[in-house]
């Protein structure tokens, strides 16, 4: 293996780790904005918590569908489609006029964003030899583990410096 291949594979695993971390990152980043979201959408934090529930449902259900889709249509098109849905629904969250709209947008955001988790696993299986996969998966999981640690701090920054909508602008 030459140096360029090593660099490309290292870059790829970081990129795949970021794609796979999109789900956990998106969950934890907006948590600091719950109180502001509740105030702006004229509801309480219990109803805002349903946005979290809808996200969990979307991420669980979406993975069931993306697995076969990624296998049938390849990695790139489903990944781009899912990320497009993710970005549009993140904007939808930022512009939500009601908690009901926000709940629906979070569901769509999860359905789009979970493609990163599915495609990342498939790409690792495609690119890495069997004896290299464990290391690649470990690195990807390490990156995924960092996401929930840094996401609330980033979300808090946006809430303190601007408002909760900026969290979703950033996620777009």
Protein Blocks (a to p, Z undefined) as FASTA:
>chain_A
ZZklmmmmmmmmmmmmmmmmmmmmmmmmmmmmmmmmmmmnopafklmmmmmmmmmmmmmm
mmmmmmmmmmmnojklmmmmmmmmmmmmmmmmmmocbfklmmmmmmmmmmmmmmmmmmmm
mmmmmmpcfklmmmmmmmmmmmmmmmmmmmmmmmmmmmmmmcmklmmmmmZZ
